[in-house]
Amino acid sequence: MLRSRQPNYPSSARSASIEGTTTVRILVGYEGEVESVAVAESSGNAALDDAAVEACYNWRFSGAKMVLDKRYVVIRMCLLHLD
């Protein structure tokens, strides 16, 4: 991975002390750009899942040029309430 950004913790989840882990499936294009993101396993909270998906669109991977096809990457993200 060349560039990543942590998800923004949703204020609704923070105020309710909600934590969770979202597993996302990312389609990485030939140039390393994120083409699509889908929730593979939900945290059980839509706001946490949405934050995880949104963060992934700002990521950049090393290109898939050496591979004849695009590639999927599966990543687990854990959002914890820390004060």
N, C-alpha and C positions, 0 to 999 in steps of 0.2 A: 504494500500500500504506500503510495507516494504522499497522499494528503488525506487527513481526516479531521472531523470536527465532532466534539461531544454533543449529544442531544441537549437542547434547552429543556430544563426540567419544567413541565407545565405548572403554572401557579396553582391551578385547581388541585393537582396531585400533591404539590408541596404543602398547601394549607391543610390538606386532609391527611398528611403523612403517608401517602400511598407510595409504595415501592413496587417494582416488578422487573421482570426480565422479558424482553421481546427478542425473538429470533427472526431475522429478516433474510430474505433471499434476494440477492442483487444480481442483475444482469450487467456485466461489464463489457463495453464495446471494444472494438479493435484498438482504439487509441487510449484506452484506460478510463474512459468516461463512464459514469453510471447511467445506463439507459432506462432501467426500471427497477423498482424496489417493491417487494411484496412481503407482507407479514407471513412467515412460515409457522410461527407459534406465538400466539398472543400472550401478553402479560396479564390479560384479564381486564385491562383498563384501556379504553380507546385513546385517551389523551397521551398516555405513555407510548402506546403503539405508534400514534401519529408523529410524536416527537422523534422517535427512533427512525421512522421512514424519512421524515424531512431532513434529518441530519445526514443520512446516507447520500442524498442527492448532491451534497457538497464534497463528497469524497472523490478521490482520484486514485486509480490503481495503475500499476505498470501495464502497458498495453498487451493485448492478446494477439499481437501480430504473428508471433511464433506459432500460434495455434490456428488451425484452419477455420475455426468457428469461434463465436463469442463464448464467453464462459460465465457460469453462475458461481457466486460466492455466497456462502451461508455464514452469517455472523450473529452471535448472541450479544445483546446489550443489556446491561443491568443498570437500572436507574434507581438510585438509593437516595433517601432523604437524609441529608447531612446538615447539621446546624453547627 
